[in-house]
Amino acid sequence: MAKIIAIANQKGGVGKTTTAINLCAALGETQRRVLLIDLDPQGNATTGAGVDKNAHDLTTCDVLLSTCQTKEAIVSPEHVKFDVMPSNADLTAAEVHLMSTEGRERRLAEALTQVQEDYDYIYIDCPPALNVLTLNAFVAANGVLIPMQCEYYALEGLSSLLQTIKQVQGSVNPQLAIEGILRTMFDGRNKLGHEVSNQLIEHFESRVYRTIIPRNIRLAEAPSFGQPIVYYDKSSRGSIAYLALAGEIIRREMATASARNAAQTASRDEASQSVEASTDDNKNSAESVPSDTAGRGDKPVESSSQEAPTVS
Protein backbone atom coordinates (compact mmCIF):
# COMPACT_ATOMS: atom_id res chain seq x y z
CA MET A 1 0.00 0.00 0.00
CA ALA A 2 1.29 3.43 -0.96
CA LYS A 3 2.69 5.86 1.55
CA ILE A 4 1.01 9.22 0.92
CA ILE A 5 3.10 12.34 1.45
CA ALA A 6 1.93 15.94 1.14
CA ILE A 7 4.63 18.40 0.05
CA ALA A 8 3.55 21.64 1.67
CA ASN A 9 4.62 25.08 2.79
CA GLN A 10 2.33 28.08 2.74
CA LYS A 11 5.28 30.25 1.73
CA GLY A 12 5.72 30.38 -2.03
CA GLY A 13 8.99 29.99 -3.91
CA VAL A 14 10.60 27.48 -1.56
CA GLY A 15 10.85 24.60 -4.03
CA LYS A 16 7.67 22.60 -3.37
CA THR A 17 6.88 21.87 -7.00
CA THR A 18 10.54 21.38 -7.91
CA THR A 19 10.82 18.86 -5.10
CA ALA A 20 7.58 17.10 -6.04
CA ILE A 21 8.62 16.60 -9.68
CA ASN A 22 12.24 15.66 -9.14
CA LEU A 23 11.73 13.46 -6.10
CA CYS A 24 9.07 11.46 -7.97
CA ALA A 25 11.45 11.12 -10.91
CA ALA A 26 14.33 10.04 -8.67
CA LEU A 27 12.17 7.44 -6.91
CA GLY A 28 10.97 6.24 -10.31
CA GLU A 29 14.60 5.60 -11.23
CA THR A 30 14.78 3.14 -8.31
CA GLN A 31 11.90 1.11 -9.79
CA ARG A 32 9.39 2.37 -7.20
CA ARG A 33 5.81 2.86 -8.35
CA VAL A 34 5.11 6.56 -7.89
CA LEU A 35 2.12 8.85 -8.42
CA LEU A 36 2.40 12.64 -8.43
CA ILE A 37 -0.82 14.51 -7.66
CA ASP A 38 -0.92 18.15 -8.70
CA LEU A 39 -3.17 19.93 -6.20
CA ASP A 40 -2.22 23.45 -7.25
CA PRO A 41 -4.51 25.31 -9.71
CA GLN A 42 -1.39 26.75 -11.38
CA GLY A 43 -0.60 23.26 -12.67
CA ASN A 44 3.16 23.75 -12.51
CA ALA A 45 3.84 20.18 -11.37
CA THR A 46 1.84 18.97 -14.37
CA THR A 47 3.78 20.98 -16.96
CA GLY A 48 7.08 20.35 -15.17
CA ALA A 49 6.50 16.63 -15.64
CA GLY A 50 5.99 17.21 -19.36
CA VAL A 51 2.18 16.90 -19.35
CA ASP A 52 -0.02 19.43 -21.16
CA LYS A 53 -2.34 20.63 -18.42
CA ASN A 54 -5.03 21.70 -20.89
CA ALA A 55 -4.98 18.56 -23.03
CA HIS A 56 -6.84 16.29 -20.59
CA ASP A 57 -10.56 16.33 -19.93
CA LEU A 58 -10.24 14.68 -16.51
CA THR A 59 -8.06 16.23 -13.83
CA THR A 60 -7.69 16.50 -10.07
CA CYS A 61 -10.72 18.80 -10.15
CA ASP A 62 -12.95 15.96 -11.40
CA VAL A 63 -11.57 13.60 -8.76
CA LEU A 64 -12.35 16.02 -5.92
CA LEU A 65 -15.83 16.66 -7.28
CA SER A 66 -16.41 12.89 -7.67
CA THR A 67 -17.35 13.23 -11.34
CA CYS A 68 -14.94 10.46 -12.37
CA GLN A 69 -13.08 7.47 -10.98
CA THR A 70 -9.60 8.23 -9.64
CA LYS A 71 -7.85 6.00 -12.18
CA GLU A 72 -9.55 7.81 -15.07
CA ALA A 73 -7.77 11.07 -14.19
CA ILE A 74 -4.27 9.54 -13.99
CA VAL A 75 -1.92 9.78 -16.97
CA SER A 76 1.32 7.87 -17.57
CA PRO A 77 3.75 10.04 -19.55
CA GLU A 78 6.08 8.01 -21.78
CA HIS A 79 9.20 10.04 -20.99
CA VAL A 80 9.09 9.72 -17.18
CA LYS A 81 8.88 6.76 -14.82
CA PHE A 82 5.99 7.97 -12.66
CA ASP A 83 2.29 8.67 -13.11
CA VAL A 84 0.66 12.09 -12.88
CA MET A 85 -2.78 13.30 -11.85
CA PRO A 86 -2.80 16.62 -13.73
CA SER A 87 -4.25 19.93 -12.66
CA ASN A 88 -5.19 23.24 -14.25
CA ALA A 89 -7.18 26.38 -13.46
CA ASP A 90 -10.38 24.34 -13.16
CA LEU A 91 -9.19 23.32 -9.71
CA THR A 92 -10.10 26.80 -8.47
CA ALA A 93 -13.73 26.04 -9.25
CA ALA A 94 -13.44 22.80 -7.30
CA GLU A 95 -12.06 24.70 -4.33
CA VAL A 96 -15.05 27.08 -4.35
CA HIS A 97 -17.52 24.19 -4.69
CA LEU A 98 -15.94 22.24 -1.85
CA MET A 99 -16.35 25.14 0.57
CA SER A 100 -20.08 24.39 0.83
CA THR A 101 -19.83 20.59 0.60
CA GLU A 102 -20.25 18.31 3.59
CA GLY A 103 -17.18 16.20 4.29
CA ARG A 104 -15.16 18.40 1.94
CA GLU A 105 -11.87 17.71 3.73
CA ARG A 106 -12.07 13.95 3.05
CA ARG A 107 -12.69 14.02 -0.71
CA LEU A 108 -9.08 13.30 -1.72
CA ALA A 109 -8.58 10.67 0.99
CA GLU A 110 -11.66 8.77 -0.19
CA ALA A 111 -10.57 9.02 -3.83
CA LEU A 112 -7.08 7.67 -3.16
CA THR A 113 -8.40 4.46 -1.61
CA GLN A 114 -9.13 3.39 -5.21
CA VAL A 115 -5.45 3.50 -6.24
CA GLN A 116 -3.43 3.20 -3.05
CA GLU A 117 -2.61 -0.45 -3.69
CA ASP A 118 -1.17 0.40 -7.12
CA TYR A 119 1.75 2.51 -5.87
CA ASP A 120 4.62 2.55 -3.41
CA TYR A 121 4.58 6.33 -2.98
CA ILE A 122 1.98 9.02 -3.67
CA TYR A 123 3.24 12.61 -3.47
CA ILE A 124 0.85 15.56 -3.39
CA ASP A 125 2.08 18.96 -4.56
CA CYS A 126 0.09 21.42 -2.43
CA PRO A 127 -0.69 25.06 -3.28
CA PRO A 128 1.21 27.81 -1.40
CA ALA A 129 -1.70 28.42 0.98
CA LEU A 130 -3.40 26.71 3.91
CA ASN A 131 -6.77 26.33 2.19
CA VAL A 132 -9.31 23.54 1.63
CA LEU A 133 -7.08 21.94 -1.00
CA THR A 134 -4.14 21.73 1.39
CA LEU A 135 -6.48 20.43 4.09
CA ASN A 136 -7.57 17.65 1.73
CA ALA A 137 -3.92 16.72 1.25
CA PHE A 138 -3.28 16.67 5.01
CA VAL A 139 -6.30 14.46 5.68
CA ALA A 140 -5.26 12.01 2.95
CA ALA A 141 -1.56 11.93 3.85
CA ASN A 142 0.51 9.84 6.23
CA GLY A 143 3.10 12.58 6.48
CA VAL A 144 4.13 16.07 5.39
CA LEU A 145 7.41 16.85 3.64
CA ILE A 146 8.29 20.50 4.23
CA PRO A 147 10.68 22.17 1.78
CA MET A 148 12.11 25.40 3.10
CA GLN A 149 14.84 27.88 2.42
CA CYS A 150 17.29 28.58 5.20
CA GLU A 151 16.14 32.15 5.73
CA TYR A 152 14.73 34.04 8.69
CA TYR A 153 11.18 34.49 7.36
CA ALA A 154 11.04 30.80 6.46
CA LEU A 155 11.27 29.96 10.17
CA GLU A 156 8.25 32.15 10.92
CA GLY A 157 6.22 30.44 8.20
CA LEU A 158 7.27 27.04 9.50
CA SER A 159 5.78 27.68 12.94
CA SER A 160 2.41 28.51 11.36
CA LEU A 161 2.51 25.34 9.24
CA LEU A 162 3.36 23.19 12.26
CA GLN A 163 0.40 24.64 14.13
CA THR A 164 -1.90 23.71 11.23
CA ILE A 165 -0.51 20.16 11.19
CA LYS A 166 -1.11 19.90 14.93
CA GLN A 167 -4.73 21.00 14.49
CA VAL A 168 -5.28 18.40 11.76
CA GLN A 169 -3.75 15.73 14.01
CA GLY A 170 -6.14 16.64 16.79
CA SER A 171 -9.26 16.67 14.65
CA VAL A 172 -9.41 14.68 11.41
CA ASN A 173 -6.11 12.81 10.92
CA PRO A 174 -4.31 11.65 14.11
CA GLN A 175 -1.81 9.67 12.00
CA LEU A 176 -0.42 12.75 10.22
CA ALA A 177 3.26 13.29 11.01
CA ILE A 178 6.14 15.44 9.85
CA GLU A 179 7.84 13.22 7.30
CA GLY A 180 10.84 15.46 7.03
CA ILE A 181 12.15 18.99 6.56
CA LEU A 182 14.11 19.54 3.36
CA ARG A 183 16.55 22.42 3.06
CA THR A 184 16.24 23.80 -0.48
CA MET A 185 17.97 26.45 -2.62
CA PHE A 186 20.87 26.31 -0.18
CA ASP A 187 23.83 28.62 -0.72
CA GLY A 188 26.85 27.49 1.26
CA ARG A 189 28.44 30.93 0.98
CA ASN A 190 25.62 32.47 3.01
CA LYS A 191 26.35 32.63 6.76
CA LEU A 192 22.64 33.09 7.60
CA GLY A 193 21.83 29.91 5.70
CA HIS A 194 24.18 27.91 7.92
CA GLU A 195 22.76 29.49 11.06
CA VAL A 196 19.16 28.68 10.12
CA SER A 197 20.21 25.17 9.07
CA ASN A 198 21.80 24.59 12.48
CA GLN A 199 18.65 25.84 14.23
CA LEU A 200 16.53 23.42 12.25
CA ILE A 201 18.77 20.49 13.20
CA GLU A 202 18.77 21.61 16.84
CA HIS A 203 14.97 21.73 17.06
CA PHE A 204 13.90 18.94 14.70
CA GLU A 205 16.93 16.62 14.88
CA SER A 206 16.48 13.50 12.73
CA ARG A 207 13.38 14.91 11.02
CA VAL A 208 15.67 17.20 9.01
CA TYR A 209 16.89 15.36 5.92
CA ARG A 210 20.63 15.07 5.69
CA THR A 211 20.38 15.77 1.96
CA ILE A 212 20.51 19.46 1.05
CA ILE A 213 19.21 20.76 -2.29
CA PRO A 214 21.62 23.43 -3.58
CA ARG A 215 20.93 26.41 -5.77
CA ASN A 216 21.52 25.11 -9.28
CA ILE A 217 20.97 26.73 -12.66
CA ARG A 218 20.27 23.44 -14.43
CA LEU A 219 17.65 22.61 -11.82
CA ALA A 220 15.93 25.94 -12.52
CA GLU A 221 16.08 25.40 -16.30
CA ALA A 222 14.57 21.90 -16.35
CA PRO A 223 10.86 22.86 -15.92
CA SER A 224 10.94 25.06 -19.02
CA PHE A 225 11.79 21.92 -21.01
CA GLY A 226 9.08 19.87 -19.30
CA GLN A 227 11.64 17.48 -17.83
CA PRO A 228 12.68 16.45 -14.32
CA ILE A 229 16.32 17.22 -13.66
CA VAL A 230 17.31 13.52 -13.64
CA TYR A 231 16.45 13.43 -17.36
CA TYR A 232 17.43 16.96 -18.30
CA ASP A 233 20.93 16.79 -16.80
CA LYS A 234 21.60 13.70 -14.70
CA SER A 235 25.13 14.77 -13.84
CA SER A 236 24.14 18.18 -12.45
CA ARG A 237 24.35 18.99 -8.75
CA GLY A 238 20.59 19.30 -8.56
CA SER A 239 20.06 15.84 -10.04
CA ILE A 240 22.62 14.27 -7.74
CA ALA A 241 20.94 15.92 -4.74
CA TYR A 242 17.45 14.60 -5.57
CA LEU A 243 18.79 11.12 -6.28
CA ALA A 244 20.50 11.27 -2.89
CA LEU A 245 17.23 12.39 -1.28
CA ALA A 246 15.40 9.43 -2.83
CA GLY A 247 18.05 7.11 -1.45
CA GLU A 248 17.77 8.66 2.00
CA ILE A 249 13.97 8.28 1.98
CA ILE A 250 14.23 4.61 0.97
CA ARG A 251 16.82 3.93 3.68
CA ARG A 252 14.57 5.57 6.26
CA GLU A 253 11.67 3.41 5.15
CA MET A 254 13.79 0.27 5.39
CA ALA A 255 15.05 1.22 8.85
CA THR A 256 11.52 1.95 10.05
CA ALA A 257 10.25 -1.35 8.65
CA SER A 258 13.15 -3.22 10.26
CA ALA A 259 12.50 -1.59 13.64
CA ARG A 260 8.79 -2.36 13.37
CA ASN A 261 9.47 -6.01 12.53
CA ALA A 262 11.93 -6.27 15.42
CA ALA A 263 9.36 -4.81 17.80
CA GLN A 264 6.69 -7.22 16.56
CA THR A 265 9.06 -10.17 16.95
CA ALA A 266 9.98 -9.08 20.46
CA SER A 267 6.30 -8.70 21.32
CA ARG A 268 5.52 -12.19 20.01
CA ASP A 269 8.48 -13.67 21.92
CA GLU A 270 7.35 -11.93 25.11
CA ALA A 271 3.81 -13.22 24.65
CA SER A 272 5.13 -16.74 23.98
CA GLN A 273 7.30 -16.65 27.10
CA SER A 274 4.35 -15.42 29.11
CA VAL A 275 2.21 -18.32 27.87
CA GLU A 276 4.98 -20.83 28.63
CA ALA A 277 5.45 -19.41 32.10
CA SER A 278 1.72 -19.60 32.73
CA THR A 279 1.64 -23.21 31.52
CA ASP A 280 4.54 -24.14 33.81
CA ASP A 281 2.82 -22.48 36.77
CA ASN A 282 -0.37 -24.42 36.09
CA LYS A 283 1.59 -27.66 35.80
CA ASN A 284 3.41 -27.08 39.05
CA SER A 285 0.16 -26.22 40.79
CA ALA A 286 -1.44 -29.42 39.53
CA GLU A 287 1.50 -31.52 40.77
CA SER A 288 1.35 -30.01 44.26
CA VAL A 289 -2.33 -30.90 44.85
CA PRO A 290 -2.65 -34.25 46.85
CA SER A 291 -4.51 -37.08 45.10
CA ASP A 292 -7.80 -38.31 46.55
CA THR A 293 -6.34 -41.80 46.82
CA ALA A 294 -2.98 -40.83 48.20
CA GLY A 295 -1.90 -43.13 51.11
CA ARG A 296 -4.66 -45.63 50.48
CA GLY A 297 -2.60 -48.18 48.57
CA ASP A 298 -4.74 -50.94 47.07
CA LYS A 299 -7.16 -51.07 49.99
CA PRO A 300 -10.74 -51.13 48.67
CA VAL A 301 -13.01 -48.29 49.60
CA GLU A 302 -15.62 -49.40 52.16
CA SER A 303 -19.21 -48.62 51.53
CA SER A 304 -20.68 -45.99 53.79
CA SER A 305 -24.04 -47.75 53.84
CA GLN A 306 -24.72 -50.69 56.30
CA GLU A 307 -26.01 -54.06 55.06
CA ALA A 308 -29.71 -54.61 55.88
CA PRO A 309 -30.33 -57.34 58.60
CA THR A 310 -31.80 -60.67 57.51
CA VAL A 311 -35.38 -61.23 58.61
CA SER A 312 -35.99 -64.82 59.90
ZAKEVEX-556078 format. One record per residue (C-alpha): residue number from 0; x, z, y. Coordinates in steps of 0.2 Angstrom, whole numbers, m for minus. Layout:
BEGIN
(NUM; (X; Z; Y))
...
END
This chain:
BEGIN
(0; (0; 0; 0))
(1; (6; m5; 17))
(2; (13; 8; 29))
(3; (5; 5; 46))
(4; (16; 7; 62))
(5; (10; 6; 80))
(6; (23; 0; 92))
(7; (18; 8; 108))
(8; (23; 14; 125))
(9; (12; 14; 140))
(10; (26; 9; 151))
(11; (29; m10; 152))
(12; (45; m20; 150))
(13; (53; m8; 137))
(14; (54; m20; 123))
(15; (38; m17; 113))
(16; (34; m35; 109))
(17; (53; m40; 107))
(18; (54; m25; 94))
(19; (38; m30; 86))
(20; (43; m48; 83))
(21; (61; m46; 78))
(22; (59; m30; 67))
(23; (45; m40; 57))
(24; (57; m55; 56))
(25; (72; m43; 50))
(26; (61; m35; 37))
(27; (55; m52; 31))
(28; (73; m56; 28))
(29; (74; m42; 16))
(30; (59; m49; 6))
(31; (47; m36; 12))
(32; (29; m42; 14))
(33; (26; m39; 33))
(34; (11; m42; 44))
(35; (12; m42; 63))
(36; (m4; m38; 73))
(37; (m5; m44; 91))
(38; (m16; m31; 100))
(39; (m11; m36; 117))
(40; (m23; m49; 127))
(41; (m7; m57; 134))
(42; (m3; m63; 116))
(43; (16; m63; 119))
(44; (19; m57; 101))
(45; (9; m72; 95))
(46; (19; m85; 105))
(47; (35; m76; 102))
(48; (32; m78; 83))
(49; (30; m97; 86))
(50; (11; m97; 84))
(51; (0; m106; 97))
(52; (m12; m92; 103))
(53; (m25; m104; 108))
(54; (m25; m115; 93))
(55; (m34; m103; 81))
(56; (m53; m100; 82))
(57; (m51; m83; 73))
(58; (m40; m69; 81))
(59; (m38; m50; 83))
(60; (m54; m51; 94))
(61; (m65; m57; 80))
(62; (m58; m44; 68))
(63; (m62; m30; 80))
(64; (m79; m36; 83))
(65; (m82; m38; 64))
(66; (m87; m57; 66))
(67; (m75; m62; 52))
(68; (m65; m55; 37))
(69; (m48; m48; 41))
(70; (m39; m61; 30))
(71; (m48; m75; 39))
(72; (m39; m71; 55))
(73; (m21; m70; 48))
(74; (m10; m85; 49))
(75; (7; m88; 39))
(76; (19; m98; 50))
(77; (30; m109; 40))
(78; (46; m105; 50))
(79; (45; m86; 49))
(80; (44; m74; 34))
(81; (30; m63; 40))
(82; (11; m66; 43))
(83; (3; m64; 60))
(84; (m14; m59; 66))
(85; (m14; m69; 83))
(86; (m21; m63; 100))
(87; (m26; m71; 116))
(88; (m36; m67; 132))
(89; (m52; m66; 122))
(90; (m46; m49; 117))
(91; (m50; m42; 134))
(92; (m69; m46; 130))
(93; (m67; m36; 114))
(94; (m60; m22; 124))
(95; (m75; m22; 135))
(96; (m88; m23; 121))
(97; (m80; m9; 111))
(98; (m82; 3; 126))
(99; (m100; 4; 122))
(100; (m99; 3; 103))
(101; (m101; 18; 92))
(102; (m86; 21; 81))
(103; (m76; 10; 92))
(104; (m59; 19; 89))
(105; (m60; 15; 70))
(106; (m63; m4; 70))
(107; (m45; m9; 66))
(108; (m43; 5; 53))
(109; (m58; m1; 44))
(110; (m53; m19; 45))
(111; (m35; m16; 38))
(112; (m42; m8; 22))
(113; (m46; m26; 17))
(114; (m27; m31; 18))
(115; (m17; m15; 16))
(116; (m13; m18; m2))
(117; (m6; m36; 2))
(118; (9; m29; 13))
(119; (23; m17; 13))
(120; (23; m15; 32))
(121; (10; m18; 45))
(122; (16; m17; 63))
(123; (4; m17; 78))
(124; (10; m23; 95))
(125; (0; m12; 107))
(126; (m3; m16; 125))
(127; (6; m7; 139))
(128; (m8; 5; 142))
(129; (m17; 20; 134))
(130; (m34; 11; 132))
(131; (m47; 8; 118))
(132; (m35; m5; 110))
(133; (m21; 7; 109))
(134; (m32; 20; 102))
(135; (m38; 9; 88))
(136; (m20; 6; 84))
(137; (m16; 25; 83))
(138; (m32; 28; 72))
(139; (m26; 15; 60))
(140; (m8; 19; 60))
(141; (3; 31; 49))
(142; (16; 32; 63))
(143; (21; 27; 80))
(144; (37; 18; 84))
(145; (41; 21; 102))
(146; (53; 9; 111))
(147; (61; 15; 127))
(148; (74; 12; 139))
(149; (86; 26; 143))
(150; (81; 29; 161))
(151; (74; 43; 170))
(152; (56; 37; 172))
(153; (55; 32; 154))
(154; (56; 51; 150))
(155; (41; 55; 161))
(156; (31; 41; 152))
(157; (36; 48; 135))
(158; (29; 65; 138))
(159; (12; 57; 143))
(160; (13; 46; 127))
(161; (17; 61; 116))
(162; (2; 71; 123))
(163; (m10; 56; 119))
(164; (m3; 56; 101))
(165; (m6; 75; 99))
(166; (m24; 72; 105))
(167; (m26; 59; 92))
(168; (m19; 70; 79))
(169; (m31; 84; 83))
(170; (m46; 73; 83))
(171; (m47; 57; 73))
(172; (m31; 55; 64))
(173; (m22; 71; 58))
(174; (m9; 60; 48))
(175; (m2; 51; 64))
(176; (16; 55; 66))
(177; (31; 49; 77))
(178; (39; 37; 66))
(179; (54; 35; 77))
(180; (61; 33; 95))
(181; (71; 17; 98))
(182; (83; 15; 112))
(183; (81; m2; 119))
(184; (90; m13; 132))
(185; (104; m1; 132))
(186; (119; m4; 143))
(187; (134; 6; 137))
(188; (142; 5; 155))
(189; (128; 15; 162))
(190; (132; 34; 163))
(191; (113; 38; 165))
(192; (109; 29; 150))
(193; (121; 40; 140))
(194; (114; 55; 147))
(195; (96; 51; 143))
(196; (101; 45; 126))
(197; (109; 62; 123))
(198; (93; 71; 129))
(199; (83; 61; 117))
(200; (94; 66; 102))
(201; (94; 84; 108))
(202; (75; 85; 109))
(203; (70; 74; 95))
(204; (85; 74; 83))
(205; (82; 64; 68))
(206; (67; 55; 75))
(207; (78; 45; 86))
(208; (84; 30; 77))
(209; (103; 28; 75))
(210; (102; 10; 79))
(211; (103; 5; 97))
(212; (96; m11; 104))
(213; (108; m18; 117))
(214; (105; m29; 132))
(215; (108; m46; 126))
(216; (105; m63; 134))
(217; (101; m72; 117))
(218; (88; m59; 113))
(219; (80; m63; 130))
(220; (80; m81; 127))
(221; (73; m82; 109))
(222; (54; m80; 114))
(223; (55; m95; 125))
(224; (59; m105; 110))
(225; (45; m96; 99))
(226; (58; m89; 87))
(227; (63; m72; 82))
(228; (82; m68; 86))
(229; (87; m68; 68))
(230; (82; m87; 67))
(231; (87; m92; 85))
(232; (105; m84; 84))
(233; (108; m73; 69))
(234; (126; m69; 74))
(235; (121; m62; 91))
(236; (122; m44; 95))
(237; (103; m43; 96))
(238; (100; m50; 79))
(239; (113; m39; 71))
(240; (105; m24; 80))
(241; (87; m28; 73))
(242; (94; m31; 56))
(243; (102; m14; 56))
(244; (86; m6; 62))
(245; (77; m14; 47))
(246; (90; m7; 36))
(247; (89; 10; 43))
(248; (70; 10; 41))
(249; (71; 5; 23))
(250; (84; 18; 20))
(251; (73; 31; 28))
(252; (58; 26; 17))
(253; (69; 27; 1))
(254; (75; 44; 6))
(255; (58; 50; 10))
(256; (51; 43; m7))
(257; (66; 51; m16))
(258; (63; 68; m8))
(259; (44; 67; m12))
(260; (47; 63; m30))
(261; (60; 77; m31))
(262; (47; 89; m24))
(263; (33; 83; m36))
(264; (45; 85; m51))
(265; (50; 102; m45))
(266; (31; 107; m43))
(267; (28; 100; m61))
(268; (42; 110; m68))
(269; (37; 126; m60))
(270; (19; 123; m66))
(271; (26; 120; m84))
(272; (36; 135; m83))
(273; (22; 146; m77))
(274; (11; 139; m92))
(275; (25; 143; m104))
(276; (27; 161; m97))
(277; (9; 164; m98))
(278; (8; 158; m116))
(279; (23; 169; m121))
(280; (14; 184; m112))
(281; (m2; 180; m122))
(282; (8; 179; m138))
(283; (17; 195; m135))
(284; (1; 204; m131))
(285; (m7; 198; m147))
(286; (7; 204; m158))
(287; (7; 221; m150))
(288; (m12; 224; m154))
(289; (m13; 234; m171))
(290; (m23; 226; m185))
(291; (m39; 233; m192))
(292; (m32; 234; m209))
(293; (m15; 241; m204))
(294; (m10; 256; m216))
(295; (m23; 252; m228))
(296; (m13; 243; m241))
(297; (m24; 235; m255))
(298; (m36; 250; m255))
(299; (m54; 243; m256))
(300; (m65; 248; m241))
(301; (m78; 261; m247))
(302; (m96; 258; m243))
(303; (m103; 269; m230))
(304; (m120; 269; m239))
(305; (m124; 281; m253))
(306; (m130; 275; m270))
(307; (m149; 279; m273))
(308; (m152; 293; m287))
(309; (m159; 288; m303))
(310; (m177; 293; m306))
(311; (m180; 299; m324))
END
